[in-house]
């Protein structure tokens, strides 16, 4: 039922636990597609130690996480794509929770559960409610609810929209979610079924990204309205604040000159 796509690049300290968290799922109807994106450590060796026929390893030269995810989507055999990064963890009922949602909300094609950061404790009182989100941008302004490792998307949508933008290495996920959000309804369970590991090795820096390779470089506020405009304007304003804080005059001028009065509307 599920194709679990795991892009892998130098995660030798984390990937064993990540793979095991999938194998420990209460639902067994899945395949794991690991795309080794040119790892130079022992990541691939560790993956090959697992003796489970549901694990399929694809190797490619380093092309970035977008390229690896797209390759995994292309090679997947099931209709539902669940993403999991090579250092994050699922609770045992993650796929079971998604399956129940898919079975109940049969007209929808985009689902997600909820997550906590690795330094957070699971809440004492769990909220397992489910909400239907008609406006992705309205919800995304409030919080980053559609995090990659809790998403589940019908393969046909990913194929139709062209997958992840390989020209980007920061915000490539936000770009795809936005493109999906313009056309589809999202269904979210507030049940926490995943852990975002903040302490894993080789994490993408939380610092400032290279403008030309981030989602910021492809934002165009002209013609946008409503919550979509507010969402993208917020991303731009956050970068402007960072540029000011870092005294990055060049970056600041680049943003302001491109968007000009649009930022004031």
C-alpha positions as CSV (number, residue, x, y, z in Angstrom):
1,X,0.0,0.0,0.0
2,X,2.8,2.4,0.9
3,X,6.1,3.2,-0.7
4,X,8.3,4.7,2.0
5,X,10.9,7.0,0.3
6,X,14.1,7.6,2.3
7,X,16.8,9.8,0.7
8,X,20.2,8.9,2.2
9,X,23.3,11.0,2.4
10,X,25.9,10.3,5.2
11,X,23.6,9.2,8.0
12,X,25.6,6.3,9.4
13,X,24.8,7.2,13.0
14,X,21.1,7.5,12.4
15,X,19.9,5.4,9.5
16,X,19.7,2.1,11.3
17,X,17.2,3.4,13.8
18,X,15.3,5.1,11.1
19,X,14.9,1.9,9.0
20,X,14.1,-0.1,12.1
21,X,11.3,2.4,13.0
22,X,9.7,1.5,9.6
23,X,10.2,-2.3,10.0
24,X,8.5,-2.1,13.4
25,X,5.3,-0.7,12.0
26,X,2.1,-2.4,13.0
27,X,1.1,-2.3,9.3
28,X,3.3,-4.5,7.1
29,X,2.0,-3.6,3.7
30,X,4.8,-1.4,2.5
31,X,8.1,-1.2,0.7
32,X,11.1,0.9,1.7
33,X,12.9,2.7,-1.2
34,X,16.3,3.9,0.0
35,X,18.0,6.3,-2.5
36,X,21.7,6.5,-1.6
37,X,22.6,9.9,-2.8
38,X,26.4,9.3,-3.1
39,X,27.1,8.7,0.6
40,X,30.8,8.7,1.5
41,X,30.4,7.1,5.0
42,X,29.1,3.7,6.1
43,X,25.5,4.5,5.5
44,X,25.1,2.1,2.6
45,X,26.9,-0.7,4.4
46,X,24.5,-0.3,7.3
47,X,21.5,-0.5,5.1
48,X,22.7,-3.7,3.5
49,X,22.9,-5.4,6.9
50,X,19.1,-5.5,7.0
51,X,17.7,-8.7,5.6
52,X,14.2,-7.7,4.6
53,X,12.9,-8.1,1.1
54,X,10.8,-5.0,1.4
55,X,13.9,-2.8,1.4
56,X,15.1,-1.7,-2.0
57,X,18.3,0.3,-2.4
58,X,18.9,2.6,-5.3
59,X,22.3,4.2,-5.8
60,X,23.0,7.5,-7.6
61,X,25.8,10.1,-7.6
62,X,25.2,12.9,-5.2
63,X,22.5,15.1,-6.6
64,X,20.8,16.5,-3.5
65,X,17.7,15.6,-1.5
66,X,15.2,16.6,-4.2
67,X,16.9,14.5,-6.8
68,X,17.0,11.5,-4.4
69,X,13.3,11.9,-3.5
70,X,12.3,12.2,-7.1
71,X,14.2,9.0,-8.0
72,X,12.5,7.2,-5.1
73,X,9.1,8.3,-6.4
74,X,9.9,7.2,-9.9
75,X,11.0,3.7,-8.7
76,X,8.2,3.2,-6.2
77,X,5.5,0.6,-6.9
78,X,2.6,1.6,-4.6
79,X,0.1,4.4,-5.0
80,X,0.7,6.1,-1.7
81,X,4.1,7.8,-1.1
82,X,5.2,8.3,2.5
83,X,8.4,10.3,3.0
84,X,10.9,9.7,5.8
85,X,14.3,11.4,6.1
86,X,17.3,9.2,7.0
87,X,17.6,10.5,10.5
88,X,14.0,10.8,11.6
89,X,11.8,8.2,13.4
90,X,8.2,6.9,13.2
91,X,6.2,5.6,16.0
92,X,4.9,2.0,15.4
93,X,1.4,3.2,14.4
94,X,2.4,5.8,11.9
95,X,1.4,3.9,8.7
96,X,-1.6,2.4,10.5
97,X,-2.8,5.9,11.3
98,X,-2.4,7.0,7.7
99,X,-4.2,3.9,6.4
100,X,-7.2,4.6,8.6
101,X,-7.3,8.2,7.4
102,X,-7.1,7.2,3.8
103,X,-9.8,4.6,4.2
104,X,-12.2,7.1,5.9
105,X,-11.5,10.2,3.8
106,X,-11.7,8.4,0.4
107,X,-12.1,11.5,-1.8
108,X,-8.8,13.1,-0.6
109,X,-5.2,12.4,-1.8
110,X,-3.0,14.4,0.6
111,X,-2.6,13.4,4.3
112,X,-0.3,13.9,7.2
113,X,0.0,13.2,10.9
114,X,1.8,15.3,13.5
115,X,5.2,15.3,15.1
116,X,7.4,16.5,18.0
117,X,11.0,17.6,18.0
118,X,13.5,15.2,19.5
119,X,14.1,17.3,22.6
120,X,10.3,17.5,23.4
121,X,8.4,15.1,25.5
122,X,5.2,13.4,24.2
123,X,2.1,15.2,25.6
124,X,0.4,13.6,28.5
125,X,-3.0,14.1,27.0
126,X,-2.9,13.1,23.3
127,X,-5.1,14.8,20.7
128,X,-6.1,12.4,18.0
129,X,-8.6,14.6,16.2
130,X,-8.5,14.9,12.4
131,X,-9.0,18.2,10.5
132,X,-9.7,18.8,6.8
133,X,-7.7,21.8,5.6
134,X,-9.2,23.5,2.6
135,X,-6.6,26.3,2.5
136,X,-3.1,25.0,2.9
137,X,-1.6,28.6,3.1
138,X,-3.9,29.7,5.9
139,X,-2.9,26.7,8.0
140,X,0.8,26.9,7.1
141,X,1.0,30.5,8.3
142,X,0.1,29.3,11.8
143,X,2.7,26.6,11.9
144,X,4.8,24.2,9.8
145,X,2.3,21.3,10.0
146,X,3.2,19.6,6.7
147,X,6.6,18.4,7.7
148,X,8.2,16.0,5.2
149,X,8.5,12.9,7.5
150,X,4.8,12.9,8.3
151,X,3.4,13.4,4.8
152,X,1.6,10.9,2.6
153,X,0.7,11.8,-0.9
154,X,-0.9,9.9,-3.8
155,X,1.8,9.2,-6.4
156,X,-0.3,10.6,-9.2
157,X,-0.2,14.0,-7.7
158,X,3.6,14.0,-7.4
159,X,3.9,12.8,-11.0
160,X,1.5,15.4,-12.2
161,X,3.3,18.3,-10.5
162,X,6.8,17.1,-11.4
163,X,8.0,16.3,-7.8
164,X,10.6,18.3,-6.0
165,X,12.4,21.2,-7.7
166,X,16.0,19.9,-8.1
167,X,17.3,23.5,-8.5
168,X,16.6,24.2,-4.8
169,X,18.4,22.9,-1.8
170,X,16.5,24.9,0.8
171,X,12.7,25.1,1.0
172,X,12.3,22.6,-1.8
173,X,9.7,20.8,0.3
174,X,7.8,24.1,1.0
175,X,7.8,24.8,-2.8
176,X,6.2,21.4,-3.5
177,X,3.7,21.7,-0.7
178,X,2.7,25.1,-2.0
179,X,2.1,23.7,-5.5
180,X,0.0,20.9,-4.1
181,X,-1.8,23.4,-1.8
182,X,-3.1,25.4,-4.7
183,X,-5.0,22.5,-6.0
184,X,-5.7,20.0,-3.3
185,X,-7.3,19.6,0.2
186,X,-5.1,18.4,3.0
187,X,-6.2,16.0,5.8
188,X,-4.3,16.2,9.0
189,X,-4.3,14.0,12.1
190,X,-3.2,15.8,15.2
191,X,-2.0,12.4,16.5
192,X,1.8,12.5,17.0
193,X,3.4,9.6,15.1
194,X,6.9,10.9,14.3
195,X,10.0,12.4,15.8
196,X,12.0,15.1,14.1
197,X,15.6,14.4,15.2
198,X,17.3,17.7,15.8
199,X,20.5,16.0,17.1
200,X,21.3,13.8,14.2
201,X,24.5,14.1,12.2
202,X,24.8,16.0,8.9
203,X,21.7,18.1,9.4
204,X,21.0,21.0,7.0
205,X,22.2,24.2,8.7
206,X,19.4,26.3,10.1
207,X,21.3,29.4,9.2
208,X,20.8,31.6,6.1
209,X,20.6,29.7,2.8
210,X,22.1,30.7,-0.5
211,X,19.4,32.9,-2.1
212,X,19.7,31.5,-5.6
213,X,19.1,27.9,-4.4
214,X,16.3,28.6,-1.9
215,X,12.6,28.9,-2.4
216,X,12.9,32.6,-2.0
217,X,14.5,32.9,-5.5
218,X,11.3,31.7,-7.2
219,X,8.7,33.6,-5.2
220,X,6.7,36.2,-7.2
221,X,4.2,38.2,-5.2
222,X,2.5,39.7,-8.2
223,X,-0.9,38.3,-8.8
224,X,-1.0,36.5,-5.5
225,X,-3.8,37.2,-3.1
226,X,-5.4,36.0,0.2
227,X,-3.5,33.7,2.5
228,X,-1.2,32.5,-0.3
229,X,0.2,36.1,-0.7
230,X,0.5,36.4,3.1
231,X,2.3,33.1,3.3
232,X,5.0,34.0,0.8
233,X,5.3,37.6,1.9
234,X,6.0,36.2,5.4
235,X,8.8,34.0,4.0
236,X,10.4,37.0,2.3
237,X,10.1,39.3,5.4
238,X,11.8,36.6,7.5
239,X,14.7,36.6,5.1
240,X,14.9,40.4,5.1
241,X,15.1,40.4,8.9
242,X,17.9,37.9,8.6
243,X,19.7,40.0,6.1
244,X,19.5,43.0,8.3
245,X,20.6,41.1,11.3
246,X,23.6,39.7,9.4
247,X,24.4,43.1,7.7
248,X,23.9,41.4,4.3
249,X,23.4,44.5,2.2
250,X,23.7,42.6,-1.1
251,X,21.0,40.1,-0.1
252,X,18.8,42.8,1.2
253,X,19.1,44.8,-2.0
254,X,18.4,41.7,-4.1
255,X,15.1,41.0,-2.3
256,X,13.9,44.6,-2.1
257,X,14.7,45.4,-5.7
258,X,13.0,42.3,-7.0
259,X,9.7,42.7,-5.0
260,X,9.8,46.5,-4.6
261,X,6.4,47.9,-3.6
262,X,4.8,44.4,-3.5
263,X,6.3,44.0,0.0
264,X,4.5,47.1,1.2
265,X,1.0,46.1,-0.1
